[in-house]
Amino acid sequence: MEFQDTRYNRQLLMPQIGEAGQRRLSEASVVTVGAGGVKSPLLYYLAAAGVGRIHIIDFDDIELSNLNRQILYRTHDIGRLKAETAAEELRELNPSIDISYSTDRVTPENIDEILGGYSVILEGGDGPEQRLLCNAFALRTRTPMVHVSAQYGYGYVFTMVNEEDPCLQCVYPDLPESRRGPVPVWGISTGLSGVLGANEVLKTILDKGDLARGYLLSFSNFQNDFIRIPIEKRDECAACGRR
C-alpha cells in the first residue's frame, strides 16, 4: 500500500480501525477528572489517536514533585494551572481536535453540567469523594467510565460500560479509607497505567477488543507480572447493588 504522510496513516491501515474507526474516534468525546500522573500519558495518546473532543477538569497547580511522572509538564510550567497547561500541550500535539479545560472542582451541584454529554468519562479527583461522585454519575447517566491508578510499583485499570458491570465501588468497597492523600509511586507505573487506560478508552469508542470489564487489570513493574483480578458485581454495593 502506498505510504501517505498523513496524521493517522498508520492506524488507518489497521483492520480494527480503518476509515470507519477513525471517523468514530473523531466523533467521540472524553472528559477527564484530573490531569496528573496516569492522565498525562493517557491524554497524550487520546489526542494523538484523534479523539475529536477532550475536556480536562483540574483545579491544581503544577509542582516540582509532579515532574517525575506527570509528563505533560515541564520545569518552567511549575506554578501554572495543570488544566490550562495540559490543554496547551495537547493542542500543540494535535491542533485538529477540540481541547477544552475547566478549573472547577467536581461537586454534586455542578457534576451534571461539567461531566454530561461525553462518550467516555475518566474518573478521578483529589479524594475518594470525587471518585465515588464520578462513579455514581456514570451509573446514573449510563456513560462508560474508565478507572486508571498507580501506587508504588503497581498499576490498575478498570472499565465499566453499563449497569450490568461491577462499578468502582464494587472494586474498592473501602475507597474512602484507602485512597486518601499522596502515595509513593514509581513514575513508570503511572506511565504504563496511563497507556493501558488510553487503550481501554479507544477500544470502548471503537467497540473493539476485550475490555477490563468484570476484572481489575493489574501489573507489577518489578516482577513483570500482569494479572486479571476478577470483580463480582456486589448486590450490597452502595452505588450499584440490587438492594
Secondary structure, 3 states (H helix, E strand, C coil): CCCCCCCCHHHHCCCCCHHHHHHHHHHCEEEEECCCCCHHHHHHHHHHHCCCEEEEECCCECCHHHCCCCCCCCHHHCCCEHHHHHHHHHHHHCCCCEEEEECCCCCCCCHHHHHCCCCEEECCCCCHHHHHHHHHHHHHHCCCEEEEEEEECEEEEEEECCCCCCCHHHHCCCHHHHCCCCCCECHHHHHHHHHHHHHHHHHHHHCCCCCCCCEEEEEECCCCEEEEEECCCCCCCCCCCCC
